[in-house]
């Protein structure tokens, strides 16, 4: 199913991850729109199914960023909304994502 099928009418994409990140024990790609953060993946080899996690930006009330490691930096973004979402991945991917989320949350 194309990603456009998951977007709401008049929802604009602000950020799209280049590589996958981890949420729980699964890998996802991240899409940040002007209204939501969306984690999405396609599961299965023969019978494909979509795996989507979504949280509205106006419901977020906590956002934290942390890094570990010297040579291979692993980052974590903790998002507190209706549920807590902890995203893990390379610092080169998560740092721009964090800054983008901060600017979108602060603009509301």
C-alpha positions in Angstrom: 0.0 0.0 0.0 1.5 3.4 -0.9 2.4 5.7 1.9 0.1 8.4 0.5 -2.8 6.2 1.6 -1.9 6.8 5.2 -1.8 10.6 5.0 -4.8 12.7 5.9 -6.2 15.3 3.5 -4.0 18.5 3.4 -1.3 16.8 5.5 2.2 17.9 4.5 5.3 15.8 4.9 8.1 17.7 6.8 10.6 14.9 7.3 11.2 11.4 6.0 13.9 9.1 7.3 16.5 7.7 4.9 17.2 4.6 7.0 15.2 2.5 9.3 15.0 3.0 13.1 14.0 0.7 15.9 10.8 1.0 17.9 10.4 -1.9 20.3 11.8 -5.0 18.6 10.9 -3.9 15.1 12.4 -1.7 12.4 10.4 1.2 10.9 10.8 4.2 8.6 9.8 7.5 10.1 7.6 10.1 8.5 6.9 13.5 10.2 4.1 15.6 8.9 2.7 18.9 10.1 0.2 16.9 12.1 1.6 13.5 13.1 4.7 11.4 13.5 4.2 8.1 11.6 6.3 4.9 12.0 5.7 2.6 9.1 7.0 -0.7 7.8 5.8 -3.5 5.5 6.0 -7.0 7.0 6.1 -10.4 5.4 7.7 -11.7 2.2 4.7 -13.4 0.5 1.7 -12.0 2.3 2.7 -8.4 2.9 1.0 -6.4 5.6 1.4 -2.8 6.7 2.6 -2.0 10.2 1.8 1.6 11.2 2.3 3.5 14.5 1.0 7.1 14.6 0.9 9.8 17.2 -0.6 13.3 16.7 1.9 16.1 17.3 -0.7 18.2 19.3 -0.8 15.4 21.9 2.9 15.3 22.6 4.0 16.8 25.9 7.6 15.4 26.2 10.5 15.0 23.8 14.0 13.9 24.8 17.1 13.1 22.8 20.2 11.2 24.0 23.4 9.7 22.4 25.7 6.9 23.3 29.0 5.7 21.9 32.3 7.3 20.7 32.8 6.0 17.1 29.4 4.6 16.3 26.9 6.9 17.9 23.5 5.4 18.7 20.8 7.8 19.5 17.4 7.6 21.3 14.4 9.9 21.0 11.8 9.5 23.7 8.4 10.9 22.8 5.7 11.2 25.4 2.2 11.4 24.1 -0.8 9.2 24.7 1.9 6.4 25.0 5.6 6.6 25.3 7.5 5.9 22.1 11.3 5.2 22.3 13.0 5.3 18.9 16.6 4.1 18.5 18.9 4.6 15.6 22.0 6.2 14.2 22.7 9.8 15.4 23.0 11.0 11.8 19.4 10.1 11.3 17.8 10.9 14.7 19.4 14.2 15.4 17.8 16.0 12.3 14.6 14.2 13.1 14.6 15.5 16.7 15.3 19.1 15.6 12.5 18.9 13.0 10.1 17.5 15.7 11.1 20.3 18.1 10.4 23.0 15.6 7.0 21.5 14.7 5.9 21.1 18.3 7.1 24.6 19.3 5.3 26.2 16.4 1.9 25.0 17.6 
